[in-house]
Amino acid sequence: MSKKSDTVQTGDHSNVFVYVATLLIAGAAAVVAFFRRRNA
């Protein structure tokens, strides 16, 4: 929990990284679900 308060100044970069990572994971999950639904 202390690491978050220490990186307040660089929060923008970490937030962007987390946002992009979340988009990639969500996109991959959507693609997998789409193909699974299509095959089934």
LINMOVEN-V493444 format. One line per field, one symbol per residue. ss: DSSP state (a for helix, b for strand, c for the rest). psi: psi as a letter, one per 40 degrees, with the letter a starting at -180 (. if undefined). burial: # if it has 16 or more other ideal C-beta (glycine too) atoms within 10 Angstrom, else .. A space follows every 10 residues. Layout:
ss: ???
psi: ???
burial: ???
This chain:
ss: caaaaacccc aaaaaaaaaa aaaaaaaaaa aaaaaaaaac
psi: ddddddfddf dddddddddd dddddddddd ddddddddd.
burial: .......... .......... .......... ..........
